[in-house]
Amino acid sequence: ATGPMHVFVWLFIAIGSQPLRLQNAGFESWQHGLPACWSKYGGSEKAILRCSSDAHGGQYSLELIDTGPRQRNQRWSVGVYQTFPAKPGLVYLASCWAKCLSANNGCAALLQITFLPAFKSHSISIVLPCTGKWRRFSVAAQAPPDAKQVRLYIYTTHYWRAHVLVDDVSLEALTPEQLGARAAPMAFGCPGIEKLRPLN
């Protein structure tokens, strides 16, 4: 995380005439047990989301712990997301720093871009390699012709177990030409969220 406690980290990216703002990107501000400005995805007594003092930068990071049973039930997932306006044709590049403390599968926790309303998703694992060290992960995807919004997810999947720290998230909107040498994997091959699901 970057910046002192209770100060939001703002990232401004021009998308036509509309700025895209990623709020509290370093997880420095928390309210009622949740990172301010982020929406919670999932969560249960066996899927924990909390503030950690083990940070990549600043004082705090996001800690996700998923110890749910090996069942095809999304209620064991836990994570956060933010949603922004999208412009068809632009490439959205999401990045974060993550530290994997444990994982029993390479797809146990993901950084994901989802375009709405089609729910077209692109994701990358944030637990490989699971070394206990901070590493930077990125995923890029081009907005389809019908894209109205882009949603950035960071979450554990609902079939495997993971313990991961996440910090210093970014999201950029680029033309395909601007992406150039900064190209990131378009997808890791892990199954992502395909549609909204009723979660507890």
C-alpha positions, 0 to 999 in steps of 0.5 A: 500500500502507499500513503498514510492511513485514511488517505485514499490512493487515486489513479486517474486515467482518461477514457475519452472525456470520462476519468476512471478512478481506482480508489484506495488502491493501496488498501490503506483505508478501512471501514467496518472491516472492509477496504474503503471504496471496494465492494465485497465479493463472497465471504463466509466463516471459512472465507476471510477478508481482513487488513494486514500489516504485511504490506508491499508499500505503506502500512497495510494490504488486503489479506484473503484466506479461503479454507472452504471445503472442496465443493462447487459452491461459490459461497466459499469465495472471498474478494473485492471489486470495483466497477468503472465505465468502459469504452469498447475497443480500449485495452484494460490493463490491471496489475497488483502486487501479491504475496502467496502464503499458501495455495493448493492449486494455481487457480486458487486466487485470481486478478480478473477483468470482467466486461459488463453486461456480457460478463466476458472475463479475463483472469490471471493467477496471483498465487504462482509461484507461491514463494512467500515473496511479493510479486507483480501480476498483470492481465490485459483484455480488450473491451468488446463492442457491447462493453458498458462497464469494466469490473476489476476483481481480486478474489479466491476461487470456490473450489481450492484453498488459498492464503494471499496478500494483495497490495498496490492495485492499478488499472489502466485504459490503453489503445491497442497500440499504446499497450505495445511492449507493455503487453500482459497475458490476455488470460491465464486459463483459470475459470473466472466469474462468468455471471453474478451469483447470489452470495452470502 
